[in-house]
Amino acid sequence: MDYRHEVAFGTFLTPAVDAPDRVIALAQLTEQVGLDLVSFQDHPYQPRLMDAWTLLSVVAAQTERIKVTTNVANLPLRHPVVLARSVATLDLITGGRVELGLGAGGFLEAVAANAGPRLTTGQSITALEEAIAIMREVWTPEGGGIRLEGKHYTVAGAKRGPAPAHDVSIWLGAYKPRMLALTGRLADGWLPSSGYAGPDELAAMNKVIDEAAVDAGRDPAAVRRLYNIAGQFSGRGGFLQGPEELWIDQLTELTLGEGISTYILASDNPDDIRRFSEVAAGVREAVSVARSGAAVAVAPATGFGVVPTPPPAVRRSAVQLLDEAERPTGPAQDPSRTYTPYQLQSGQHLIDVHDHLRAELEQVRDLVEQVAAGTLGVGAARSHINTMTMRQNNWTLGTYCESYCRLVTTHHSLEDASLFPHLRRADPALAPVVDRLQEEHKIIHDVLEGVDKALVALVDGSGSIDGLRAAMDLLDDTLLSHLSYEERELVEPLARLGVL
């Protein structure tokens, strides 16, 4: 689901009490490299961490543009009336640079040990709902005294104000169904962390938020989707485990596919923050291109302008793993139906990702042929593979299959957990197609392993260039056929049914 929010990026810094100058410097760096916000965790019961609200105030005073927020504020140890006035005050001082990440207080025993209320998980969620209502009343200047009676907070005639400089957003850290439903009903944003909610879990959680929003008479798009993320630029495939190109590709996919519009990097490494700014620029550009619809004009004759890539005309391998004649097909396209450029974006994005895979596959084939022709030695070829981009610049010697398969698995897990279940629900006639695509994912994984074994055998002398060629021919036939089949069957349903 594309909720159409402008994409934003920030940092999630550790407020270590033994290095306050460094923490502030990292916040200033966040602004200097062009990111949009800086955030800090809030654990008032933890003396090794600086007080979040004091730190936010200092950071706001020593920056000029960047937004500041808690990630997330510990409500049980911050009374909602006092917290609302603190937020509004700092927002007025900074000219509207404050947002509020808010949580129910996950470490309830630690809260109680520090003179906070002793609540159950269920009680803390009820208290959070009451607190949101109180805070929004404090920020509303019109009306008489605030009078709200709840199970955990009762306000009997409290004065209103001050009003913040702008409409402060309340972003909730939520994972379980009740908190997700609360987010859909009342919050301005959802702020999970990838360590607790992986990319393959986002679709199901988004669904709970969306349904709760609709039931409350709200547009689900009113809830911004944020994501605390962590990764390594030196990784070897997987979610955010690789160079900038991998991050750009995966975050763009999450933006267009799952509606995530704010990414907050959990890192205290200045080099990571600088590299993340490059990722931010790449994602912004990719999302802008996808949303512009410039590459997908509507064809007047058919109403559909996204053209699936045909299968290769010539087979390279004598082995055929995919029975193409037995592939199921989905419902026929309605020739009278027309689609807007916005509707066509999801299908075009699928083709764009596939085109990148095709181009990189051709580079690998070219490299193999150079080895066969003697224009490169085997050692040089493997060094080239180490530096070459196969979707993430990370096909390295000995980990070729591991890194590539992990990346493909991440992509497929997003499809399996989000796209495919959605298509099955939205149009049951697509179920046979989706099932077949998932079966072919497993076959392709085995073929990739065969290429890796052939490459290793070539280098250690137990195999030959002909063995590697045969493995590459089989990969070429299998992967290109699969990509073509997926495009043929899914680009129209993606336009008709949406991504989520």
C-alpha positions as CSV (number, residue, x, y, z in Angstrom):
1,M,0.0,0.0,0.0
2,D,1.3,3.4,-1.0
3,Y,0.0,5.8,1.6
4,R,1.5,8.7,-0.4
5,H,3.5,10.4,2.4
6,E,6.7,12.2,1.5
7,V,9.6,9.8,2.3
8,A,11.7,11.0,5.3
9,F,14.8,9.7,7.0
10,G,16.4,10.1,10.4
11,T,18.6,8.6,13.1
12,F,18.0,6.7,16.4
13,L,20.9,7.6,18.6
14,T,21.9,6.0,21.9
15,P,21.7,8.7,24.6
16,A,24.7,7.4,26.5
17,V,25.3,9.4,29.7
18,D,29.1,8.9,29.5
19,A,29.4,10.6,26.1
20,P,27.0,13.6,25.9
21,D,29.2,15.6,23.6
22,R,29.4,12.8,21.1
23,V,25.7,12.2,21.2
24,I,25.0,15.8,20.4
25,A,27.6,15.8,17.7
26,L,26.0,12.8,16.0
27,A,22.6,14.7,16.1
28,Q,24.3,17.7,14.5
29,L,25.8,15.3,11.9
30,T,22.3,14.0,11.2
31,E,21.3,17.5,10.2
32,Q,24.4,18.3,8.3
33,V,24.1,15.3,6.0
34,G,20.5,16.2,5.1
35,L,18.4,13.8,7.1
36,D,15.1,14.9,8.5
37,L,14.9,13.9,12.1
38,V,16.8,12.7,15.1
39,S,15.3,10.5,17.9
40,F,16.2,9.1,21.3
41,Q,14.9,6.3,23.4
42,D,13.3,7.2,26.7
43,H,14.0,5.0,29.7
44,P,13.8,7.3,32.8
45,Y,14.5,4.3,35.1
46,Q,17.9,3.7,33.4
47,P,20.7,5.9,34.9
48,R,23.2,5.0,32.1
49,L,21.0,6.9,29.6
50,M,20.5,10.6,29.6
51,D,17.0,12.0,30.2
52,A,15.4,12.0,26.8
53,W,13.5,15.2,27.2
54,T,16.4,17.2,28.5
55,L,18.6,15.9,25.6
56,L,16.0,16.7,23.0
57,S,15.9,20.3,24.2
58,V,19.7,20.7,24.0
59,V,19.8,19.1,20.6
60,A,17.0,21.3,19.3
61,A,18.9,24.3,20.6
62,Q,22.1,23.3,18.8
63,T,20.5,22.5,15.4
64,E,18.4,24.6,13.0
65,R,16.3,22.5,10.7
66,I,16.0,18.9,11.9
67,K,13.0,17.5,13.7
68,V,13.4,15.9,17.1
69,T,11.4,13.2,18.7
70,T,11.3,10.5,21.4
71,N,11.5,7.0,20.2
72,V,9.4,6.4,22.2
73,A,8.4,8.3,25.3
74,N,7.7,6.3,28.4
75,L,4.2,7.3,29.3
76,P,3.9,5.8,32.8
77,L,6.8,8.0,34.1
78,R,5.7,11.1,32.2
79,H,2.3,12.4,33.2
80,P,0.3,13.2,30.1
81,V,-0.6,16.8,31.1
82,V,3.1,17.6,31.9
83,L,4.3,15.8,28.8
84,A,1.9,17.6,26.5
85,R,3.0,21.0,27.9
86,S,6.7,20.0,27.5
87,V,6.1,19.0,23.9
88,A,4.2,22.2,23.1
89,T,6.8,24.4,24.8
90,L,9.7,22.9,22.8
91,D,7.7,23.0,19.6
92,L,7.0,26.7,20.1
93,I,10.7,27.4,20.9
94,T,11.9,25.5,17.8
95,G,9.2,26.8,15.4
96,G,7.5,23.4,14.9
97,R,10.3,20.9,15.0
98,V,8.9,18.4,17.5
99,E,7.0,15.2,17.1
100,L,6.1,12.7,19.8
101,G,6.9,9.0,19.7
102,L,4.9,7.5,22.5
103,G,4.7,4.1,24.1
104,A,2.7,2.4,26.8
105,G,5.9,1.7,28.8
106,G,7.2,-1.8,27.9
107,F,9.3,-2.4,31.0
108,L,6.5,-2.3,33.5
109,E,8.5,-3.8,36.4
110,A,11.2,-1.1,36.0
111,V,8.5,1.6,35.9
112,A,7.0,0.3,39.2
113,A,10.5,0.0,40.8
114,N,10.9,3.8,40.1
115,A,7.7,4.8,41.8
116,G,5.6,4.6,38.7
117,P,2.2,2.9,38.6
118,R,2.2,-0.9,38.7
119,L,0.2,-1.8,35.6
120,T,-0.5,-5.0,33.6
121,T,0.0,-4.8,29.9
122,G,-3.7,-4.4,29.3
123,Q,-3.9,-1.6,31.8
124,S,-1.0,0.2,30.3
125,I,-2.8,0.2,26.9
126,T,-5.9,1.6,28.5
127,A,-3.8,4.3,30.2
128,L,-2.2,5.2,26.8
129,E,-5.5,5.7,25.2
130,E,-6.7,8.0,28.0
131,A,-3.4,9.9,27.8
132,I,-3.7,10.6,24.1
133,A,-7.1,12.1,24.6
134,I,-5.8,14.3,27.5
135,M,-2.8,15.5,25.5
136,R,-4.8,16.5,22.5
137,E,-7.2,18.4,24.8
138,V,-4.2,20.3,26.3
139,W,-3.0,21.2,22.8
140,T,-6.5,22.5,21.8
141,P,-6.8,26.2,23.0
142,E,-10.5,26.5,22.6
143,G,-13.0,25.4,25.2
144,G,-13.2,25.5,29.0
145,G,-11.4,23.4,31.5
146,I,-10.4,19.9,30.5
147,R,-12.6,17.3,32.2
148,L,-11.9,13.7,31.4
149,E,-12.5,10.8,33.8
150,G,-10.6,7.6,33.1
151,K,-9.5,4.4,34.9
152,H,-5.9,5.7,35.2
153,Y,-6.0,9.4,34.5
154,T,-8.7,11.9,35.6
155,V,-8.4,15.5,34.7
156,A,-10.9,17.8,36.5
157,G,-10.8,21.3,35.1
158,A,-7.2,21.5,33.9
159,K,-6.4,24.6,31.9
160,R,-5.7,24.2,28.2
161,G,-2.5,25.1,26.5
162,P,0.0,26.0,25.4
163,A,-0.9,25.1,21.8
164,P,2.2,23.8,19.9
165,A,3.5,25.7,16.9
166,H,2.2,23.0,14.5
167,D,0.0,19.9,14.7
168,V,2.3,17.6,16.6
169,S,2.1,14.0,15.5
170,I,1.8,11.2,18.0
171,W,3.6,8.1,16.7
172,L,3.0,4.9,18.6
173,G,5.4,2.0,19.1
174,A,3.1,-1.0,18.6
175,Y,3.3,-4.7,17.8
176,K,0.4,-6.7,19.3
177,P,-3.2,-6.6,17.9
178,R,-4.7,-4.3,20.6
179,M,-1.9,-1.7,20.3
180,L,-2.0,-1.9,16.5
181,A,-5.8,-1.3,16.6
182,L,-5.3,1.6,19.0
183,T,-2.8,3.0,16.5
184,G,-5.3,2.8,13.7
185,R,-8.1,4.5,15.7
186,L,-6.1,7.3,17.3
187,A,-2.5,7.7,16.3
188,D,-0.9,9.8,13.6
189,G,1.9,7.3,13.0
190,W,3.1,3.8,13.6
191,L,6.7,3.3,14.8
192,P,7.9,-0.3,15.0
193,S,11.5,-1.5,14.9
194,S,12.8,-4.1,12.4
195,G,14.3,-6.1,15.3
196,Y,10.8,-6.8,16.6
197,A,8.8,-6.6,13.4
198,G,10.7,-7.9,10.3
199,P,9.8,-6.8,6.8
200,D,7.8,-10.0,6.2
201,E,5.6,-9.1,9.3
202,L,4.7,-5.6,8.3
203,A,1.8,-6.5,5.9
204,A,-0.2,-8.3,8.6
205,M,0.4,-5.5,11.1
206,N,-0.5,-2.9,8.6
207,K,-3.8,-4.7,7.9
208,V,-4.8,-4.5,11.6
209,I,-4.1,-0.8,11.6
210,D,-6.0,-0.2,8.4
211,E,-9.0,-2.1,9.5
212,A,-9.1,-0.3,12.8
213,A,-8.8,3.0,11.1
214,V,-11.7,2.3,8.7
215,D,-13.8,1.0,11.6
216,A,-13.2,4.3,13.4
217,G,-14.2,6.3,10.3
218,R,-10.6,7.3,9.5
219,D,-8.6,7.1,6.3
220,P,-5.8,4.6,6.8
221,A,-3.5,6.9,5.0
222,A,-3.8,9.3,7.9
223,V,-1.5,7.0,9.8
224,R,2.1,7.5,8.7
225,R,4.1,4.3,8.7
226,L,7.6,4.7,10.2
227,Y,10.3,2.1,10.7
228,N,13.3,1.9,13.0
229,I,15.9,-0.1,11.1
230,A,19.4,-1.5,11.6
231,G,21.8,-3.0,9.2
232,Q,25.4,-3.3,7.9
233,F,26.9,-1.8,4.8
234,S,29.4,-4.5,4.9
235,G,26.9,-7.4,5.0
236,R,26.5,-10.2,2.6
237,G,22.9,-10.2,1.6
238,G,19.7,-10.3,3.5
239,F,17.6,-7.4,4.8
240,L,19.9,-4.3,4.9
241,Q,23.1,-6.4,4.9
242,G,25.1,-5.0,2.0
243,P,26.1,-1.8,0.2
244,E,24.0,1.3,-0.4
245,E,22.5,-0.1,-3.6
246,L,20.9,-3.0,-1.7
247,W,19.5,-0.6,1.0
248,I,18.0,1.6,-1.7
249,D,16.4,-1.3,-3.5
250,Q,14.9,-2.8,-0.3
251,L,13.7,0.4,1.2
252,T,12.2,1.5,-2.1
253,E,10.3,-1.8,-2.2
254,L,9.1,-1.3,1.3
255,T,7.9,2.2,0.5
256,L,6.0,1.2,-2.6
257,G,4.8,-2.2,-1.3
258,E,4.2,-1.7,2.4
259,G,3.6,2.1,2.6
260,I,6.6,2.8,4.9
261,S,7.5,6.5,4.5
262,T,10.0,7.2,7.3
263,Y,13.1,5.2,8.0
264,I,15.1,5.8,11.2
265,L,18.6,4.3,11.4
266,A,19.7,2.9,14.7
267,S,23.4,3.5,14.6
268,D,26.0,5.6,16.5
269,N,28.6,5.3,13.8
270,P,29.2,8.6,11.9
271,D,30.2,6.7,8.7
272,D,26.9,4.8,8.8
273,I,25.0,8.1,9.1
274,R,26.8,9.6,6.1
275,R,26.2,6.5,4.0
276,F,22.6,6.5,5.1
277,S,22.2,10.0,3.7
278,E,23.2,8.6,0.3
279,V,20.6,5.8,0.7
280,A,18.0,8.5,1.5
281,A,18.8,10.3,-1.7
282,G,18.6,7.1,-3.7
283,V,15.3,6.1,-2.2
284,R,13.8,9.5,-2.7
285,E,14.7,9.4,-6.3
286,A,13.5,5.9,-6.9
287,V,10.1,6.5,-5.2
288,S,9.7,9.8,-7.0
289,V,10.2,8.1,-10.4
290,A,7.8,5.3,-9.4
291,R,5.1,7.7,-8.2
292,S,5.4,10.0,-11.1
293,G,3.9,7.4,-13.5
294,A,6.1,8.8,-16.2
295,A,7.2,5.4,-17.5
296,V,3.7,3.9,-17.7
297,A,1.3,5.8,-20.0
298,V,-2.2,4.4,-20.4
299,A,-2.7,2.7,-23.7
300,P,-6.1,4.0,-25.2
301,A,-6.7,0.8,-27.1
302,T,-6.4,-1.6,-24.3
303,G,-6.5,0.5,-21.1
304,F,-3.2,-1.1,-20.0
305,G,0.2,0.3,-20.8
306,V,2.6,-1.9,-18.8
307,V,4.0,-4.6,-21.1
308,P,5.3,-7.8,-19.5
309,T,8.7,-9.0,-20.8
310,P,8.3,-12.0,-23.1
311,P,10.2,-15.2,-22.3
312,P,13.6,-15.8,-24.1
313,A,13.1,-17.0,-27.6
314,V,16.1,-19.4,-27.5
315,R,16.9,-22.0,-24.8
316,R,20.5,-22.4,-23.7
317,S,20.2,-25.6,-21.7
318,A,19.1,-29.1,-22.6
319,V,17.7,-29.5,-19.1
320,Q,14.2,-28.1,-18.5
321,L,13.2,-27.8,-14.9
322,L,10.0,-25.8,-15.4
323,D,7.0,-27.4,-17.1
324,E,5.8,-24.2,-18.8
325,A,2.9,-25.9,-20.5
326,E,1.4,-26.8,-17.1
327,R,1.6,-23.3,-15.7
328,P,-1.8,-22.0,-14.5
329,T,-3.2,-18.7,-15.7
330,G,-5.2,-16.1,-13.9
331,P,-8.5,-14.5,-15.0
332,A,-8.6,-12.8,-18.4
333,Q,-8.1,-9.0,-18.5
334,D,-11.1,-6.9,-19.1
335,P,-10.3,-5.2,-22.4
336,S,-12.7,-2.3,-21.7
337,R,-11.1,-1.4,-18.4
338,T,-8.7,1.5,-18.1
339,Y,-6.1,2.2,-15.4
340,T,-4.5,5.4,-14.1
341,P,-0.7,5.8,-14.1
342,Y,-0.8,5.5,-10.3
343,Q,-2.6,2.1,-10.5
344,L,0.1,0.9,-13.0
345,Q,3.0,1.7,-10.7
346,S,3.1,-1.5,-8.8
347,G,3.3,-3.7,-12.0
348,Q,5.9,-1.4,-13.5
349,H,8.0,-1.6,-10.3
350,L,7.9,-5.4,-10.6
351,I,9.2,-5.2,-14.1
352,D,11.9,-2.7,-13.2
353,V,13.2,-5.0,-10.4
354,H,13.2,-7.9,-12.9
355,D,15.0,-5.9,-15.5
356,H,17.8,-5.2,-13.1
357,L,18.2,-8.9,-12.4
358,R,18.2,-9.6,-16.1
359,A,20.9,-7.1,-16.7
360,E,23.1,-8.4,-13.9
361,L,22.6,-12.0,-15.1
362,E,23.9,-10.9,-18.5
363,Q,27.0,-9.4,-16.8
364,V,27.7,-12.7,-15.1
365,R,27.3,-14.6,-18.4
366,D,29.7,-12.1,-20.1
367,L,32.2,-12.7,-17.4
368,V,32.0,-16.5,-17.8
369,E,32.6,-16.1,-21.6
370,Q,35.6,-13.9,-21.0
371,V,37.1,-16.7,-18.9
372,A,36.2,-19.2,-21.5
373,A,37.9,-17.1,-24.2
374,G,41.0,-16.7,-22.2
375,T,40.7,-12.9,-22.0
376,L,40.6,-13.2,-18.1
377,G,42.3,-15.7,-15.8
378,V,40.1,-17.5,-13.4
379,G,41.5,-15.6,-10.5
380,A,40.8,-12.3,-12.1
381,A,37.3,-13.3,-12.9
382,R,36.6,-14.2,-9.3
383,S,38.0,-10.8,-8.2
384,H,35.7,-9.1,-10.7
385,I,32.8,-11.0,-9.2
386,N,33.8,-9.7,-5.8
387,T,33.3,-6.1,-7.0
388,M,30.5,-6.5,-9.4
389,T,26.9,-5.6,-8.7
390,M,24.3,-8.4,-8.8
391,R,21.5,-6.3,-7.3
392,Q,23.7,-5.5,-4.3
393,N,27.3,-5.4,-5.4
394,N,28.0,-8.5,-3.3
395,W,28.5,-11.7,-5.3
396,T,31.7,-12.7,-3.6
397,L,33.9,-15.7,-4.0
398,G,32.7,-18.6,-1.9
399,T,29.5,-16.7,-0.8
400,Y,28.1,-16.2,-4.3
401,C,25.1,-18.4,-3.7
402,E,24.7,-17.6,0.0
403,S,24.6,-13.9,-0.5
404,Y,22.4,-14.0,-3.6
405,C,20.0,-16.6,-2.2
406,R,19.7,-14.6,1.0
407,L,18.8,-11.5,-1.0
408,V,16.3,-13.4,-3.2
409,T,14.8,-15.0,0.0
410,T,14.2,-11.6,1.5
411,H,12.5,-10.4,-1.7
412,H,10.4,-13.6,-1.9
413,S,9.5,-13.5,1.8
414,L,8.0,-10.1,1.3
415,E,6.0,-11.6,-1.6
416,D,5.0,-14.7,0.4
417,A,4.0,-12.7,3.5
418,S,2.4,-9.7,1.9
419,L,1.8,-9.7,-1.9
420,F,0.7,-13.3,-2.5
421,P,-1.7,-13.6,0.5
422,H,-3.3,-10.3,-0.5
423,L,-3.7,-11.4,-4.1
424,R,-5.3,-14.7,-3.0
425,R,-7.8,-12.9,-0.8
426,A,-8.6,-10.2,-3.3
427,D,-9.1,-12.6,-6.2
428,P,-9.2,-16.3,-5.4
429,A,-8.8,-17.1,-9.1
430,L,-5.2,-16.1,-8.7
431,A,-4.4,-18.8,-6.1
432,P,-3.1,-21.4,-8.6
433,V,-0.8,-18.8,-10.1
434,V,0.5,-17.7,-6.8
435,D,1.1,-21.3,-5.7
436,R,3.0,-22.0,-8.8
437,L,5.2,-18.9,-8.4
438,Q,6.1,-20.0,-4.9
439,E,7.0,-23.5,-6.1
440,E,9.3,-22.0,-8.8
441,H,11.1,-19.9,-6.1
442,K,12.3,-23.2,-4.6
443,I,13.5,-24.5,-8.0
444,I,15.4,-21.3,-8.7
445,H,17.1,-21.5,-5.3
446,D,18.4,-25.0,-6.2
447,V,19.7,-23.8,-9.6
448,L,21.6,-20.9,-7.9
449,E,23.3,-23.5,-5.6
450,G,24.3,-25.4,-8.7
451,V,26.0,-22.3,-10.2
452,D,27.9,-21.7,-7.0
453,K,29.2,-25.3,-6.9
454,A,30.3,-25.1,-10.5
455,L,32.2,-21.9,-9.9
456,V,34.0,-23.3,-6.9
457,A,34.8,-26.5,-8.8
458,L,36.3,-24.4,-11.6
459,V,38.6,-22.6,-9.3
460,D,39.7,-25.6,-7.3
461,G,40.4,-27.6,-10.4
462,S,37.7,-30.3,-9.8
463,G,35.5,-28.8,-12.5
464,S,35.7,-27.2,-15.9
465,I,34.6,-24.1,-17.7
466,D,32.0,-26.2,-19.6
467,G,30.5,-27.2,-16.2
468,L,30.1,-23.6,-15.2
469,R,28.7,-22.8,-18.6
470,A,26.1,-25.5,-18.3
471,A,25.1,-24.3,-14.8
472,M,24.8,-20.7,-16.1
473,D,22.7,-21.9,-19.1
474,L,20.3,-23.6,-16.8
475,L,20.0,-20.5,-14.5
476,D,19.5,-18.3,-17.6
477,D,16.6,-20.5,-18.9
478,T,15.0,-21.0,-15.5
479,L,15.2,-17.5,-14.0
480,L,14.2,-15.7,-17.2
481,S,11.3,-17.9,-17.8
482,H,10.1,-17.4,-14.2
483,L,10.4,-13.7,-14.4
484,S,8.5,-13.5,-17.6
485,Y,5.7,-15.8,-16.2
486,E,5.4,-13.7,-13.0
487,E,5.1,-10.5,-15.0
488,R,2.5,-12.0,-17.4
489,E,0.3,-13.1,-14.6
490,L,0.7,-10.3,-12.0
491,V,1.1,-6.9,-13.6
492,E,-2.6,-6.5,-14.4
493,P,-3.8,-7.9,-11.0
494,L,-1.4,-5.5,-9.3
495,A,-3.0,-2.6,-11.1
496,R,-6.5,-3.9,-10.5
497,L,-6.2,-5.0,-6.9
498,G,-3.4,-2.9,-5.5
499,V,-0.4,-4.0,-3.4
500,L,-2.3,-4.2,-0.1
